[in-house]
Amino acid sequence: MIVANLKKEENIIEYIIYMRQIQDILRANNFDISKIEELIINRYDVAENQKTEIRQWYSNLIIEIKNQKLETSGDIKEIKSLIEDLTLLNEKLLNTRGELKHKELFRWAESNIIEYRKLSRAGEISDVEVCINAIQSLLLLRLKKEPISDETAQAMQTFSNILANLALEWHDRNKETINR
């Protein structure tokens, strides 16, 4: 909850990836709040009333995942909606006259997006979601201490660049509504 709120405020892409990781952690622990308490909540060095709030946040997220029938995979509606918003923003920026920076970043990333879509069998998801999935995969590889080729690192950098620009644009356009 604390980390999620900070990430949502600071970088919407990091928030999406973080929330995906939390969903996966909940699934891996069979939505058992006592395991989540042991693994995560008890490690927070905060007052007991804050731990209660954190516990409630995780419990609510568990309920949300179960209500949306996402026990095995998928994103909660909030995350899907944010990805859709970012996809629309990406399209808007690509179609805006004078928006040279984003168009250039996309041009650099486009062939990598096409290639990653093929390799990952991503199908009909948006370019933005392809980039998010790729960065999330990169983070998993790093956690596993797997080697990453220079070519992959360069491709991932193009994804990171376009997502960073989208995050800045999204934040500028949504300052007033963040964390409401």
CORQUIGI-V82086 format. One record per backbone hydrogen bond with DSSP energy under -1.0 kcal/mol. CO is the residue of the C=O (numbers start at 1). NH is the residue of the N-H. If there is no record, write none. Layout:
co = {CO/CO}
nh = {NH/NH}
//
This chain:
co = {1/2/3/4/5/6/7/11/12/13/14/15/16/17/18/19/20/21/22/23/24/25/26/27/29/32/33/34/35/36/36/37/40/41/44/47/48/49/50/51/52/53/54/55/56/57/58/59/60/61/62/63/64/65/66/76/77/78/79/80/81/82/83/84/85/86/87/88/89/90/91/96/98/99/100/101/102/103/104/105/106/109/110/111/112/113/114/115/116/117/126/127/128/129/130/131/132/133/134/135/136/137/138/139/140/141/142/149/150/151/152/153/154/155/156/157/158/159/160/161/162/163/164/165/166/167/168/169/170/174/177}
nh = {5/6/7/8/9/10/11/15/16/17/18/19/20/21/22/23/24/25/26/27/28/29/31/30/32/36/37/38/39/40/41/42/43/44/46/51/52/53/54/55/56/57/58/59/60/61/62/63/64/65/66/67/68/70/69/80/81/82/83/84/85/86/87/88/89/90/91/92/93/94/95/99/100/103/104/105/106/107/108/109/110/113/114/115/116/117/118/119/120/122/130/131/132/133/134/135/136/137/138/139/140/141/142/143/144/146/145/153/154/155/156/157/158/159/160/161/162/163/164/165/166/167/168/169/170/171/172/173/174/178/180}
//
